[in-house]
Amino acid sequence: MTWFDSHCHLDASEFSEDIDQVVERAVQVGLKGLLIPTVQAKDFQKVIQLCERYKDVLPQICFTLGIHPLYTNEAIDSDLQILKDTLNQYADHPRLVGVGEIGLDYFVTHLDDKKQEFFFEEQLYIAKDFQLPVIIHVRKSQDQILKRLRKIKVSGGIAHAFNGSQVQANHFLKLNFKLGFGGTVTHPRSLQIRRLATELSIDSFVLETDAPDIPPLWLLGDVKGRNEPQEIPKIAECFADLRAISIDQLAIEAQKNILSVLPRLNQLMQ
């Protein structure tokens, strides 16, 4: 049984002291790959280098390039040109699978909404031009994101850490998106997300950790307070239990779904 973490910030400072051990623990539980989304232009090369560093032990490790909404206050217009230039430079790189993490966040109050909306739209246009799927941050912003996705028609992507309604979920699915489910689905009080996990079609989801963030239930109160990609199999067990299917079937479906939404990942399977 093999697994893939569709959203892991392996470049985060929380992993700087023991990153080799973090990767080793992930490999030991069956991970074959993970997606590292970038959050700001200055991190592009660091993330690419991490993929090169661990490609032998995680053969499906890959990356996306983008500017996260939480970093748009510090972003400048020239960062968009850096994004275009880097996408051009690595256009044929087998581990480049999309644009992201991009999106909108209306939960954090200190953000300049107009600025984050500008960067989101511009990056959607870039993804469209490069014919790449997008990894989207959708916190408190589902309807505004859907509005822009209808206007700027990208090839699809992943609505990361999805926490919207059934109606919103269906709209994302119709636009060729998969929905990211991670640690939140393990929490009994996350009623809406757990209900979606059981009611949505089996081809609608991908598994993720968002490590080092969004810890599953069993890590609450942990001394480190840090999520890791090694938690994917246990998150999958919870997901499978909710759907009343076997863990083997869930593993097969999860693999099919990630390869469907990130088609360039298929190159790493050969």
DOBARO-104408 format. One line per 4 residues: number of its first residue (from 1); their letters; for each residue x, y negated, z negated of N, C-alpha, C. Coordinates in Angstrom, 1 decimal. Layout:
<pts>
NUM> a> X:Y:Z:X:Y:Z:X:Y:Z; ... $
</pts>
This chain:
<pts>
1> mtwf> 0.8:1.2:0.0:0.0:0.0:0.0:0.9:-1.2:0.0; 0.6:-2.2:0.9:1.4:-3.4:1.0:0.6:-4.6:0.9; 1.2:-5.7:0.5:0.5:-6.9:0.2:1.2:-8.1:0.8; 0.4:-9.2:0.9:0.9:-10.5:1.4:0.3:-11.6:0.6 $
5> dshc> 1.1:-12.5:0.1:0.6:-13.7:-0.6:0.5:-14.8:0.4; -0.7:-15.3:0.7:-0.9:-16.3:1.7:-0.7:-17.7:1.2; -0.2:-17.9:0.0:0.0:-19.3:-0.5:0.9:-19.2:-1.7; 2.2:-19.5:-1.6:3.1:-19.4:-2.7:4.2:-20.5:-2.5 $
9> hlda> 4.2:-21.4:-3.5:5.2:-22.5:-3.4:6.5:-22.0:-4.0; 7.2:-21.1:-3.3:8.4:-20.5:-3.8:9.5:-21.5:-4.0; 9.4:-22.7:-3.3:10.4:-23.7:-3.4:10.2:-24.6:-4.6; 9.2:-24.4:-5.4:8.9:-25.2:-6.6:10.0:-25.2:-7.6 $
13> sefs> 10.2:-26.2:-8.4:11.2:-26.3:-9.4:11.1:-25.3:-10.5; 9.8:-24.8:-10.7:9.6:-23.8:-11.7:10.3:-22.5:-11.4; 10.7:-22.3:-10.2:11.4:-21.0:-9.8:12.9:-21.2:-9.6; 13.4:-22.4:-9.9:14.8:-22.7:-9.5:15.8:-21.8:-10.3 $
17> edid> 15.4:-21.4:-11.5:16.4:-20.7:-12.4:16.4:-19.2:-12.2; 15.3:-18.6:-11.7:15.3:-17.2:-11.6:14.6:-16.7:-10.3; 14.8:-17.5:-9.2:14.1:-17.2:-8.0:14.4:-15.8:-7.4; 15.6:-15.3:-7.6:15.9:-14.0:-7.1:15.1:-12.9:-7.8 $
21> qvve> 14.9:-13.1:-9.1:14.2:-12.1:-9.9:12.7:-12.2:-9.6; 12.2:-13.4:-9.3:10.8:-13.6:-8.9:10.5:-12.8:-7.6; 11.4:-12.9:-6.6:11.3:-12.2:-5.4:11.4:-10.7:-5.6; 12.3:-10.3:-6.4:12.5:-8.9:-6.7:11.3:-8.3:-7.3 $
25> ravq> 10.6:-9.0:-8.3:9.4:-8.5:-8.9:8.3:-8.4:-7.9; 8.2:-9.3:-7.0:7.2:-9.3:-5.9:7.4:-8.0:-5.0; 8.6:-7.8:-4.6:8.9:-6.7:-3.8:8.6:-5.4:-4.5; 8.9:-5.3:-5.8:8.7:-4.0:-6.5:7.2:-3.6:-6.6 $
29> vglk> 6.3:-4.6:-6.5:4.8:-4.3:-6.6:4.2:-4.2:-5.2; 5.1:-4.2:-4.1:4.6:-3.9:-2.8:4.4:-5.1:-1.8; 4.8:-6.3:-2.2:4.7:-7.4:-1.3:5.7:-7.2:-0.1; 5.2:-7.4:1.1:6.0:-7.4:2.3:6.3:-8.8:2.8 $
33> glli> 5.5:-9.8:2.3:5.7:-11.1:2.7:4.9:-12.1:1.9; 5.2:-13.4:2.1:4.4:-14.5:1.6:4.6:-15.7:2.4; 3.6:-16.6:2.3:3.7:-17.9:3.1:4.1:-19.0:2.1; 5.1:-19.7:2.5:5.5:-20.9:1.8:5.0:-22.2:2.5 $
37> ptvq> 4.0:-22.9:2.0:3.6:-24.1:2.6:4.5:-25.3:2.1; 4.9:-26.2:2.9:5.6:-27.3:2.4:4.6:-28.4:2.0; 5.1:-29.4:1.2:4.3:-30.4:0.6:4.8:-31.8:1.0; 6.0:-31.9:1.4:6.5:-33.3:1.9:7.7:-33.0:2.8 $
41> akdf> 7.9:-34.1:3.6:8.9:-33.9:4.7:10.3:-33.6:4.3; 10.7:-34.1:3.1:12.0:-33.8:2.6:12.3:-32.4:2.2; 11.2:-31.6:2.1:11.3:-30.2:1.7:11.3:-29.3:2.9; 11.2:-29.8:4.1:11.0:-28.9:5.3:12.2:-27.9:5.4 $
45> qkvi> 13.4:-28.4:5.4:14.6:-27.6:5.6:14.8:-26.6:4.4; 14.5:-27.0:3.2:14.6:-26.2:2.0:13.8:-24.9:2.2; 12.5:-25.1:2.6:11.6:-24.0:2.8:12.1:-23.1:3.9; 12.5:-23.6:5.0:13.0:-22.8:6.1:14.2:-22.0:5.7 $
49> qlce> 15.1:-22.6:4.9:16.3:-21.9:4.4:15.9:-20.7:3.4; 14.8:-21.0:2.6:14.3:-19.9:1.7:13.8:-18.7:2.5; 13.1:-19.0:3.6:12.7:-17.9:4.5:13.8:-17.1:5.1; 14.9:-17.8:5.5:16.1:-17.1:6.0:16.8:-16.3:4.9 $
53> rykd> 16.8:-16.8:3.7:17.5:-16.2:2.6:16.8:-14.9:2.2; 15.5:-14.8:2.2:14.8:-13.6:1.7:14.1:-12.7:2.8; 14.5:-13.0:4.1:13.8:-12.3:5.1:14.1:-10.8:5.1; 15.2:-10.4:4.6:15.6:-8.9:4.6:14.8:-8.2:3.6 $
57> vlpq> 14.4:-8.8:2.4:13.6:-8.1:1.4:12.1:-8.3:1.5; 11.8:-9.5:2.2:10.4:-9.8:2.4:10.3:-10.0:3.9; 10.1:-9.0:4.7:10.2:-9.1:6.2:9.1:-10.0:6.8; 8.0:-10.2:6.1:6.9:-11.0:6.6:6.9:-12.4:5.9 $
61> icft> 8.0:-12.8:5.3:8.1:-14.1:4.7:8.0:-15.2:5.8; 7.2:-16.3:5.6:7.0:-17.2:6.7:6.7:-18.6:6.0; 6.6:-19.6:6.9:6.4:-21.0:6.4:5.5:-21.8:7.3; 4.9:-22.8:6.7:4.2:-23.8:7.4:4.8:-25.2:7.0 $
65> lgih> 4.6:-26.2:7.9:5.2:-27.5:7.7:4.0:-28.5:7.6; 4.1:-29.3:6.5:3.0:-30.3:6.4:3.2:-31.2:5.2; 2.4:-32.3:5.1:2.4:-33.2:4.0:1.2:-33.1:3.2; 1.3:-32.7:1.9:0.2:-32.4:1.0:-0.5:-33.7:0.6 $
69> plyt> -1.8:-33.7:0.4:-2.5:-35.0:0.0:-1.9:-35.6:-1.3; -1.5:-34.7:-2.2:-1.0:-35.3:-3.5:0.4:-36.0:-3.3; 1.0:-35.9:-2.1:2.2:-36.6:-1.8:2.1:-37.7:-0.8; 0.9:-38.0:-0.5:0.7:-39.1:0.6:0.9:-40.5:0.0 $
73> neai> 0.8:-40.7:-1.3:1.1:-42.0:-1.8:2.5:-42.4:-1.5; 3.4:-41.4:-1.5:4.9:-41.7:-1.3:5.2:-41.5:0.2; 4.4:-40.9:1.0:4.7:-40.6:2.4:4.7:-41.9:3.2; 5.5:-41.9:4.2:5.6:-43.1:5.2:5.3:-42.5:6.6 $
77> dsdl> 4.9:-43.5:7.4:4.5:-43.1:8.8:5.6:-42.3:9.5; 6.8:-42.6:9.3:7.9:-41.8:10.0:7.9:-40.4:9.6; 7.3:-40.0:8.5:7.3:-38.6:8.1:6.5:-37.8:9.1; 5.5:-38.4:9.7:4.8:-37.7:10.8:5.6:-37.4:12.0 $
81> qilk> 6.5:-38.3:12.3:7.5:-38.0:13.4:8.4:-36.9:13.0; 8.9:-36.9:11.7:9.7:-35.8:11.3:9.0:-34.5:11.4; 7.7:-34.5:11.1:6.9:-33.3:11.2:6.9:-32.8:12.7; 6.6:-33.7:13.6:6.6:-33.4:15.0:7.9:-32.9:15.5 $
85> dtln> 9.0:-33.6:15.1:10.3:-33.2:15.5:10.7:-31.8:15.0; 10.4:-31.5:13.7:10.7:-30.2:13.1:9.9:-29.1:13.8; 8.6:-29.4:14.1:7.8:-28.4:14.7:8.4:-28.1:16.1; 8.8:-29.1:16.8:9.5:-28.9:18.1:10.7:-28.1:18.0 $
89> qyad> 11.5:-28.5:17.0:12.8:-27.8:16.8:12.7:-26.3:16.5; 11.6:-26.0:15.7:11.4:-24.6:15.3:10.2:-23.9:16.0; 9.8:-24.5:17.2:8.7:-24.0:17.9:8.7:-22.5:18.2; 9.9:-22.0:18.4:10.0:-20.6:18.8:10.5:-19.7:17.6 $
93> hprl> 10.6:-20.4:16.4:11.0:-19.6:15.2:9.9:-18.6:14.8; 10.3:-17.4:14.6:9.2:-16.4:14.3:8.6:-16.5:13.0; 9.1:-17.3:12.1:8.5:-17.5:10.8:7.7:-18.8:10.6; 7.7:-19.6:11.6:6.8:-20.7:11.6:5.4:-20.3:12.1 $
97> vgvg> 4.4:-20.4:11.2:3.1:-19.8:11.5:2.0:-20.9:11.4; 2.3:-22.1:11.1:1.2:-23.1:11.1:1.6:-24.5:10.5; 0.6:-25.3:10.3:0.8:-26.7:9.8:0.2:-26.7:8.4; 0.9:-27.1:7.4:0.3:-27.2:6.1:1.4:-27.3:5.0 $
101> eigl> 1.0:-27.6:3.8:-0.3:-27.8:3.3:-0.8:-29.2:3.5; -1.9:-29.3:4.1:-2.5:-30.6:4.4:-3.9:-30.6:3.8; -4.6:-31.8:3.8:-5.9:-31.8:3.3:-6.3:-33.1:2.6; -7.3:-33.0:1.8:-7.8:-34.1:1.0:-8.1:-33.7:-0.4 $
105> dyfv> -7.9:-34.6:-1.4:-8.1:-34.3:-2.8:-8.7:-35.5:-3.4; -10.0:-35.3:-3.8:-10.8:-36.4:-4.4:-10.9:-36.1:-5.9; -10.2:-35.2:-6.4:-10.2:-34.9:-7.9:-9.2:-35.8:-8.6; -8.0:-36.0:-8.0:-6.9:-36.8:-8.5:-7.3:-38.3:-8.2 $
109> thld> -7.3:-39.1:-9.3:-7.9:-40.5:-9.1:-6.8:-41.5:-8.7; -5.6:-41.2:-8.8:-4.6:-42.2:-8.4:-4.2:-42.2:-7.0; -4.8:-41.4:-6.2:-4.4:-41.3:-4.8:-5.1:-42.5:-4.0; -4.4:-42.9:-3.0:-5.0:-43.9:-2.0:-5.8:-43.1:-1.0 $
113> dkkq> -7.2:-43.1:-1.1:-8.0:-42.3:-0.3:-7.8:-42.6:1.2; -7.7:-43.8:1.5:-7.6:-44.2:3.0:-6.3:-43.6:3.5; -5.2:-43.7:2.7:-3.9:-43.2:3.1:-3.9:-41.7:3.3; -4.5:-40.9:2.3:-4.5:-39.5:2.4:-5.4:-39.1:3.6 $
117> efff> -6.5:-39.8:3.9:-7.3:-39.5:5.0:-6.6:-39.7:6.3; -5.8:-40.8:6.4:-5.0:-41.0:7.6:-4.0:-39.9:7.8; -3.3:-39.5:6.8:-2.3:-38.4:7.0:-2.9:-37.1:7.3; -4.1:-36.8:6.8:-4.8:-35.6:7.1:-5.2:-35.6:8.6 $
121> eeql> -5.8:-36.6:9.0:-6.3:-36.7:10.4:-5.1:-36.6:11.4; -4.1:-37.3:11.1:-2.9:-37.3:12.0:-2.3:-35.9:12.1; -2.3:-35.2:10.9:-1.7:-33.9:10.9:-2.6:-32.9:11.6; -3.9:-33.1:11.6:-4.8:-32.3:12.3:-4.5:-32.4:13.8 $
125> yiak> -4.3:-33.7:14.3:-4.0:-33.9:15.7:-2.7:-33.2:16.1; -1.7:-33.3:15.2:-0.5:-32.6:15.5:-0.6:-31.1:15.6; -1.4:-30.5:14.6:-1.7:-29.1:14.7:-2.4:-28.7:16.0; -3.3:-29.5:16.4:-4.0:-29.3:17.6:-3.1:-29.3:18.8 $
129> dfql> -2.2:-30.3:18.8:-1.3:-30.4:20.0:-0.3:-29.2:20.0; 0.1:-28.7:18.9:1.0:-27.5:18.8:0.2:-26.2:18.9; -1.1:-26.3:18.9:-1.9:-25.1:18.9:-1.6:-24.1:17.7; -1.5:-24.7:16.5:-1.2:-24.0:15.3:-2.3:-24.1:14.3 $
133> pvii> -2.6:-23.0:13.6:-3.6:-23.0:12.5:-3.1:-23.9:11.4; -4.0:-24.3:10.5:-3.7:-25.2:9.4:-4.0:-24.5:8.0; -3.2:-24.9:7.0:-3.4:-24.5:5.7:-4.0:-25.7:5.0; -5.2:-25.7:4.5:-5.9:-26.9:4.0:-6.2:-26.8:2.5 $
137> hvrk> -5.8:-27.9:1.9:-6.1:-28.2:0.5:-7.5:-28.9:0.4; -8.5:-28.3:-0.3:-9.9:-28.7:-0.2:-10.5:-29.1:-1.5; -9.7:-29.6:-2.5:-10.3:-29.9:-3.8:-11.2:-31.1:-3.8; -12.5:-30.8:-4.2:-13.5:-31.8:-4.2:-13.7:-32.6:-2.9 $
141> sqdq> -13.4:-31.9:-1.8:-13.4:-32.6:-0.5:-13.9:-31.8:0.7; -14.7:-30.7:0.4:-15.1:-29.8:1.4:-15.8:-30.5:2.6; -16.8:-31.3:2.2:-17.7:-31.9:3.3:-16.9:-32.9:4.1; -16.0:-33.7:3.5:-15.2:-34.6:4.2:-14.2:-33.9:5.2 $
145> ilkr> -13.7:-32.8:4.7:-12.8:-32.0:5.5:-13.5:-31.3:6.7; -14.7:-30.8:6.4:-15.5:-30.2:7.5:-15.8:-31.2:8.6; -16.1:-32.4:8.1:-16.5:-33.5:9.1:-15.3:-33.7:10.0; -14.1:-33.8:9.5:-12.9:-34.0:10.4:-12.6:-32.8:11.2 $
149> lrki> -12.8:-31.6:10.7:-12.5:-30.4:11.5:-13.5:-30.3:12.7; -14.7:-30.8:12.5:-15.6:-30.8:13.7:-15.2:-31.8:14.7; -14.5:-32.9:14.3:-14.1:-33.9:15.2:-12.7:-33.5:15.9; -11.8:-33.0:15.1:-10.5:-32.6:15.6:-10.4:-31.1:15.6 $
153> kvsg> -10.6:-30.5:16.7:-10.9:-29.0:16.7:-9.5:-28.3:16.8; -9.0:-27.9:15.6:-7.8:-27.1:15.5:-8.2:-25.6:15.8; -7.2:-24.7:15.9:-7.5:-23.3:16.2:-8.0:-22.5:15.1; -8.0:-23.1:13.9:-8.5:-22.4:12.7:-7.5:-22.5:11.6 $
157> giah> -7.6:-21.7:10.6:-6.7:-21.7:9.4:-7.2:-21.2:8.2; -6.7:-21.6:7.1:-7.1:-21.1:5.7:-7.5:-22.3:4.9; -8.7:-22.2:4.3:-9.2:-23.1:3.2:-8.6:-22.6:1.9; -7.5:-23.1:1.5:-6.8:-22.7:0.4:-7.5:-22.9:-0.9 $
161> afng> -7.5:-22.0:-1.9:-8.1:-22.1:-3.2:-9.6:-22.6:-3.0; -10.3:-21.9:-2.2:-11.7:-22.4:-1.9:-12.5:-22.4:-3.1; -13.3:-23.5:-3.3:-14.1:-23.6:-4.5:-15.4:-24.2:-4.2; -15.9:-24.1:-2.9:-17.1:-24.8:-2.5:-18.3:-23.9:-2.6 $
165> sqvq> -19.4:-24.3:-1.9:-20.7:-23.5:-2.0:-20.7:-22.5:-0.9; -21.8:-21.7:-0.9:-22.0:-20.7:0.1:-22.2:-21.3:1.5; -22.9:-22.4:1.5:-23.2:-23.1:2.8:-21.9:-23.7:3.3; -21.1:-24.3:2.5:-19.8:-24.8:2.9:-18.9:-23.7:3.4 $
169> anhf> -18.9:-22.6:2.7:-18.1:-21.5:3.1:-18.4:-21.0:4.5; -19.7:-20.9:4.8:-20.2:-20.5:6.1:-19.7:-21.4:7.2; -19.7:-22.7:6.9:-19.3:-23.7:7.9:-17.8:-23.5:8.2; -17.0:-23.3:7.1:-15.5:-23.0:7.4:-15.4:-21.7:8.2 $
173> lkln> -16.1:-20.7:7.9:-16.0:-19.5:8.6:-16.3:-19.6:10.1; -17.3:-20.5:10.4:-17.7:-20.7:11.8:-16.7:-21.4:12.6; -15.8:-22.2:11.8:-14.7:-22.9:12.5:-13.4:-22.1:12.5; -13.5:-20.8:12.4:-12.4:-19.9:12.5:-11.4:-20.0:11.3 $
177> fklg> -12.0:-20.2:10.1:-11.2:-20.3:8.9:-11.4:-19.1:8.0; -10.4:-18.7:7.3:-10.5:-17.7:6.2:-10.5:-18.5:4.9; -11.0:-17.9:3.8:-11.0:-18.6:2.5:-10.0:-18.0:1.6; -9.2:-18.8:1.0:-8.2:-18.3:0.0:-8.8:-18.0:-1.3 $
181> fggt> -8.6:-16.8:-1.8:-9.0:-16.4:-3.2:-7.8:-16.0:-4.0; -7.7:-16.5:-5.2:-6.5:-16.2:-6.0:-6.9:-16.0:-7.5; -6.1:-16.6:-8.4:-6.3:-16.3:-9.8:-7.6:-16.7:-10.3; -8.3:-17.7:-9.7:-9.6:-18.2:-10.2:-10.6:-17.1:-10.2 $
185> vthp> -10.5:-16.2:-9.2:-11.5:-15.1:-9.1:-11.4:-14.1:-10.3; -10.4:-14.1:-11.0:-10.2:-13.2:-12.2:-10.8:-13.8:-13.4; -11.3:-15.0:-13.4:-11.9:-15.6:-14.6:-13.4:-15.4:-14.7; -13.9:-14.8:-15.7:-15.3:-14.5:-15.8:-16.2:-15.7:-15.7 $
189> rslq> -15.7:-16.9:-16.2:-16.5:-18.1:-16.1:-16.6:-18.7:-14.7; -15.8:-18.3:-13.8:-15.8:-18.8:-12.4:-16.9:-18.1:-11.7; -18.1:-18.4:-12.1:-19.3:-17.7:-11.6:-19.5:-17.9:-10.1; -19.4:-19.1:-9.6:-19.6:-19.4:-8.2:-18.6:-18.7:-7.3 $
193> irrl> -17.3:-18.8:-7.7:-16.3:-18.2:-6.9:-16.4:-16.7:-6.9; -16.7:-16.1:-8.0:-16.9:-14.7:-8.1:-18.1:-14.2:-7.3; -19.1:-15.0:-7.3:-20.3:-14.7:-6.5:-19.9:-14.7:-5.0; -19.2:-15.7:-4.6:-18.8:-15.8:-3.2:-17.9:-14.6:-2.8 $
197> atel> -17.0:-14.2:-3.8:-16.2:-13.0:-3.5:-17.0:-11.7:-3.2; -18.1:-11.6:-3.8:-19.0:-10.4:-3.6:-19.9:-10.6:-2.4; -20.3:-11.8:-2.1:-21.4:-11.9:-1.1:-20.8:-12.2:0.3; -19.6:-12.8:0.5:-19.1:-13.1:1.8:-18.7:-11.9:2.5 $
201> sids> -18.7:-11.9:3.8:-18.3:-10.8:4.6:-16.8:-10.4:4.3; -16.5:-9.2:4.5:-15.2:-8.6:4.2:-14.1:-9.3:5.0; -14.4:-9.9:6.2:-13.4:-10.5:7.0:-13.2:-11.9:6.8; -13.8:-12.4:5.6:-13.8:-13.9:5.4:-12.6:-14.4:4.5 $
205> fvle> -11.9:-13.5:3.9:-11.0:-13.9:2.8:-9.5:-13.6:3.1; -8.6:-14.3:2.4:-7.2:-13.9:2.3:-6.9:-14.0:0.8; -5.8:-13.3:0.4:-5.4:-13.3:-1.0:-4.2:-14.2:-1.2; -4.2:-14.9:-2.3:-3.1:-15.9:-2.6:-2.9:-16.0:-4.1 $
209> tdap> -1.7:-16.6:-4.4:-1.5:-16.9:-5.8:-1.5:-18.4:-6.1; -1.0:-19.2:-5.1:-0.7:-20.6:-5.3:0.4:-20.8:-6.4; 1.2:-19.7:-6.6:2.3:-19.7:-7.6:3.2:-21.0:-7.3; 3.6:-21.6:-8.4:3.5:-21.3:-9.8:2.1:-21.7:-10.5 $
213> dipp> 1.2:-22.2:-9.7:-0.1:-22.7:-10.3:-1.2:-21.7:-10.2; -2.4:-22.1:-10.7:-3.6:-21.2:-10.8:-3.3:-19.8:-11.3; -2.9:-19.7:-12.6:-2.6:-18.4:-13.1:-3.9:-17.6:-13.3; -3.8:-16.3:-13.1:-5.0:-15.4:-13.3:-5.2:-15.3:-14.8 $
217> lwll> -6.3:-14.6:-15.2:-6.8:-14.6:-16.5:-5.7:-14.1:-17.5; -5.0:-13.0:-17.1:-4.1:-12.4:-18.0:-2.8:-13.2:-18.3; -2.6:-14.3:-17.5:-1.4:-15.2:-17.8:-1.8:-16.4:-18.6; -3.0:-16.6:-18.9:-3.4:-17.8:-19.7:-2.7:-17.6:-21.1 $
221> gdvk> -2.1:-18.7:-21.5:-1.4:-18.6:-22.8:0.0:-18.0:-22.7; 0.4:-17.6:-21.5:1.8:-17.1:-21.3:2.8:-18.2:-21.7; 3.9:-17.8:-22.3:4.9:-18.7:-22.7:5.4:-19.6:-21.6; 5.7:-19.0:-20.4:6.1:-19.7:-19.2:5.0:-20.5:-18.6 $
225> grne> 3.8:-20.0:-18.7:2.7:-20.7:-18.1:2.8:-20.8:-16.6; 3.4:-19.7:-16.0:3.7:-19.8:-14.6:3.2:-18.5:-13.9; 2.5:-18.8:-12.7:2.1:-17.7:-11.9:3.2:-17.3:-11.0; 3.1:-16.0:-10.5:4.1:-15.5:-9.6:3.5:-14.7:-8.5 $
229> pqei> 4.2:-14.5:-7.3:3.6:-13.7:-6.3:3.4:-12.2:-6.7; 4.1:-11.7:-7.7:3.9:-10.3:-8.1:2.5:-10.1:-8.6; 1.7:-11.1:-8.9:0.3:-10.9:-9.4:-0.7:-10.6:-8.3; -0.3:-10.6:-7.0:-1.2:-10.3:-6.0:-2.0:-9.0:-6.1 $
233> pkia> -1.3:-7.9:-6.4:-2.0:-6.6:-6.5:-3.1:-6.6:-7.6; -2.8:-7.2:-8.7:-3.7:-7.2:-9.8:-4.9:-8.2:-9.5; -4.6:-9.3:-8.8:-5.7:-10.1:-8.3:-6.6:-9.3:-7.3; -5.9:-8.5:-6.5:-6.7:-7.7:-5.5:-7.5:-6.7:-6.2 $
237> ecfa> -7.0:-6.1:-7.3:-7.8:-5.1:-8.1:-9.1:-5.8:-8.6; -9.0:-7.0:-9.1:-10.2:-7.7:-9.6:-11.2:-8.0:-8.4; -10.6:-8.4:-7.3:-11.4:-8.7:-6.1:-12.1:-7.4:-5.7; -11.4:-6.3:-5.6:-12.0:-5.0:-5.2:-13.1:-4.6:-6.1 $
241> dlra> -12.9:-4.7:-7.4:-13.9:-4.4:-8.4:-15.2:-5.2:-8.2; -15.0:-6.5:-8.0:-16.2:-7.3:-7.7:-17.0:-6.8:-6.5; -16.3:-6.4:-5.5:-16.9:-5.9:-4.3:-17.3:-4.5:-4.3; -16.9:-3.8:-5.4:-17.2:-2.3:-5.5:-16.6:-1.6:-4.3 $
245> isid> -15.4:-1.9:-3.9:-14.7:-1.1:-2.9:-13.4:-0.6:-3.5; -12.7:0.3:-2.8:-11.5:0.8:-3.2:-10.4:-0.2:-3.0; -9.3:-0.2:-3.8:-8.2:-1.1:-3.6:-7.5:-0.8:-2.3; -7.5:0.5:-1.8:-6.9:0.8:-0.6:-7.6:0.1:0.6 $
249> qlai> -9.0:0.1:0.5:-9.7:-0.6:1.6:-9.5:-2.1:1.5; -9.4:-2.6:0.3:-9.2:-4.1:0.2:-7.8:-4.4:0.8; -6.8:-3.6:0.6:-5.5:-3.9:1.1:-5.5:-3.9:2.6; -6.2:-3.0:3.2:-6.3:-2.9:4.7:-7.0:-4.1:5.2 $
253> eaqk> -8.1:-4.5:4.6:-8.9:-5.7:5.1:-8.1:-7.0:4.9; -7.4:-7.1:3.8:-6.6:-8.3:3.5:-5.5:-8.5:4.6; -4.9:-7.3:5.0:-3.8:-7.4:6.0:-4.4:-7.8:7.3; -5.6:-7.2:7.7:-6.2:-7.5:9.0:-6.6:-9.0:9.0 $
257> nils> -7.1:-9.5:7.9:-7.5:-10.9:7.9:-6.4:-11.9:8.0; -5.3:-11.7:7.3:-4.2:-12.6:7.4:-3.5:-12.6:8.8; -3.5:-11.4:9.4:-2.9:-11.4:10.8:-3.8:-12.0:11.8; -5.1:-12.0:11.5:-6.1:-12.6:12.4:-6.0:-14.1:12.4 $
261> vlpr> -5.9:-14.7:11.2:-5.9:-16.1:11.0:-4.6:-16.8:11.3; -3.5:-16.0:11.1:-2.1:-16.5:11.4:-1.5:-15.6:12.5; -1.9:-15.7:13.7:-1.5:-14.8:14.8:0.0:-14.7:15.0; 0.7:-15.8:14.7:2.2:-15.7:14.9:2.8:-14.7:13.9 $
265> lnql> 2.1:-14.4:12.8:2.6:-13.5:11.8:2.8:-12.1:12.4; 2.0:-11.8:13.5:2.1:-10.5:14.1:3.5:-10.2:14.6; 4.2:-11.3:15.0:5.6:-11.1:15.5:6.5:-10.4:14.4; 6.2:-10.7:13.1:7.0:-10.1:12.1:6.7:-8.7:11.7 $
269> mq> 5.6:-8.2:12.4:5.2:-6.8:12.1:5.9:-5.8:13.1; 6.5:-6.3:14.1:7.1:-5.5:15.1:8.5:-5.0:14.7 $
</pts>
